[in-house]
Amino acid sequence: MKLAIFDFDGTLYEKDVIPFLIKQWNKLGYPRRKTQKIMLKVLPQFIFYKLGKPSLEVKDRLRNLAYVEFCSLFDGMTRDEIMKFFKGASIALKKNLRNSITDEVVRLKARGYYTVLISGAFNDLLLLSLNELPFDKIIGSNLYFKENGLYDIEKRILEIKGSNKIDIIYDLLSNHDVDYNSSIAFCDSVTDIKLLEAVGKPVAVCPDNHLRKICNEKKWEIIEK
């Protein structure tokens, strides 16, 4: 079995999903005071992440911070209420999927690849947003709820990071005969370097500067749009 593995933020989806979701929260009429508190905590770190040269560990830490702080918006909400927000956000999210990569999903599925989307983004949001694409497996971060049905803010964990994506795939498909040397992966960030190095055909999509340098050294394919 050959895999076609796709990252989400910056790869299949053209933008970063947490800033997008914050904007959607405001657009859809949810309380702005909540997002203002988050932005005060996250924005300086996000600017550093984009403009600075953080290490892989720091990049993972910053993404985790953004995820955890965003999840505080769900405090006191039920699963149905959160799903209502995700459904509204998914309509806008679909408009910013990268056409060159959606084409690759369709093309590689038609060629017999087992198509996998793996991301730290919310699994429920991914399922809603990518329901028109032929993915065999979508893997995202889960939300957890207390016995009273409310979101469990103590379990706001970014379960999937660049550093553990390939290990999650290894574990998930351990009972399958996977030909990783014939598999392909699409990513935009150096944080996914372990995933890219695990397949025979790594492809960088609009890569960050660090990943671009590695691509040039290793002669990896780059998709620029």
Helices and strands as residue ranges (DSSP letters): E 3-6, H 17-27, H 32-51, H 56-71, G 72-74, H 79-93, G 94-96, H 99-110, E 114-122, H 123-129, E 137-141, G 153-155, H 165-172, G 180-182, E 184-187, G 190-192, H 193-197, E 201-205, H 209-218, E 221-223
